[in-house]
Amino acid sequence: MSDHGILRLPAPEHLKPATFGFVRGVLAVLAVVGLVLCLLGGIFDTRQFAFSWFFAFYYFFTISCGSLFWVLLHYVCNGSWDILIRRIWENLAALFPALLLVLAPILIFPQLHDPLWAWMGLVGTDNHELALRAAYLNYPFFYLRVALYFAFFIFVALWYRHRSIMQDADGSPTWTFKLHYHSYFLMTMWALIETFASFDWFMGLDWRWSSSLFGAYHFALSAQAGMAACIVIAAWLQSKGYLARLNHEHYHLAGKLLFAFTILWAYFAFGQYLLIWYANIPEETIFYNDHNRGNWPYLTYFLIVGKFMFPVIFLLAQDTKRHLGRLTGIALWILFMHAVEMWWFIMPYAHVKSLVPSWLDPVCFLTVGSFMGFIYLRLMSAASLFPTRDPRLPECLTVSN
Amino acid sequence: MADAVALRPLVVPVGSPLPPNLYAVACEFAGPAEVYHAAEKIRDLGFKWWDCYTPYYVHGLDRAMGQRKSFVPWFTLAGGLGGLVGAFLLVVITSVWVYPMDTQGKPYFALPAFVPILDLVMILLSAIVSILGMTTLSLLPRLHHPLWEWDAFMRATNDKFFVVIEANDPKFNEKATAELLKQLGGTNLTFIGDVA
């Protein structure tokens, strides 16, 4: 209890080059070697490369998207428990400029985006179905939307991170109030932008298919991935001796939210399936038909067990959430299942008949992942590892639940 | 003579003759920190039948009192599993055997259609069983409690903090326990009796 003692605030912590220098070097080498392999793959198997590269992009996009959600949520509800780990999300969300760079080849080259978003290859042909949707599915409007999405994501993520770092310098509570004041509107905008981005990039993989629940489903999986990534990074930092004041109370709270969002993801994913299964309309059921051909159903069942049943039962016990090792383990597992889900979602459009892994999937994933990790380490070492002078930091340090 | 016993006061200050059917010795503390540290000492002395009463939730008081994790989650789990199995039997028996209906050509055993029912009955039963289990473990509802005879105790819901050590605790001794509470900083030391 802190009744008698004075609460000591932790000093600002900066990542020491000794901690991350080697890791960063490895990531840089991996990214460069991977990029060469990806270029070769892109030249010899362009179609497969487009899908594998998009798979890698989308995995990291959802993590950043979810992280921005957690940053905004922190301000919307005047949060205090997550201040020690908020900078991790701010840094993850600040990866959006790098994500734009990763998506750029797909946006630029028709050889890449035509197989990926099939409607793009049909523009100019007399496709009746596309003509009906031409008001939304056309090149200028699509690129305008993509520009809007990235403008929003980059601006909000960098702005929130920048103001939070400015507070480290002057300690003024004004920043907290200002960011809180703007967070309501930006959270609403985030939900709209995230929904339409998922429509355009993710649901757009099959442009004839539509699901009104898709934005919510995409929100749940993004937020879940953002929380899992944050837990893993916090555990890594703690294992290196940083963030010493992060204790099992914080992990318990993070674990509760990870648990809640695992259930929320299952709720939306199943709700979407249930409505489509019930109504049985061909243009909606097409999605589940495409994802359950050949040996794909095995992967579908694996998702149900691996991304819902196992994590929910495992996270149900309080001891799991309060135990750093177990919580990190399940967060890593959820991040792995997140990759499986992205792959399950995207790849049926590349391999219509049956499940075929390609060597480009792991190579693209590692290349983009190394690049993201490299940039992330730069962002992380640019400022203190946690907001050192947030006015609610004492509340965070003494949190109990 | 029986009338005389019944008229003996149930609440007396420590030092006076004991009330009939001694229930507990109780005392008052000024604030959360005092009650917290007193609880730690009482816990370390090995008392079992005692409790703290505070106007609001004092963080960490459960650990200072040495309370183990609540048993209620097991009620929740049992209720949830019971609801899941019960709802499954209910929908499967009725829609597969008792009253099979062809709806839009879906199979009789249509698991996706059952899931909302399984989910909701599971939640409903786990909630009901949790509440029943919690009230049972807390010996609630009850019409009367000996402590309610003590007027000062009413401020437990306002601005005072109380520690009550019950007479059926194996370590209880009316003199030594009252002395202990006094040493811990308790004021307004009082013996509480019971009607029967």
Contacts between the chains, C-beta under 8 A, distances in Angstrom:
chain1	res1	chain2	res2	distance
A	1	B	33	7.3
A	1	B	36	6.4
A	1	B	60	6.4
A	3	B	32	7.9
A	3	B	33	4.2
A	3	B	36	7.4
A	4	B	33	7.6
A	270	B	112	7.8
A	270	B	115	6.6
A	273	B	112	6.8
A	274	B	112	5.2
A	274	B	113	7.6
A	274	B	115	6.8
A	274	B	116	7.4
A	277	B	112	5.1
A	278	B	104	7.9
A	278	B	112	7.7
A	278	B	113	7.1
A	280	B	104	6.4
A	318	B	69	7.3
A	318	B	73	7.7
A	400	B	59	4.4
A	400	B	60	6.2
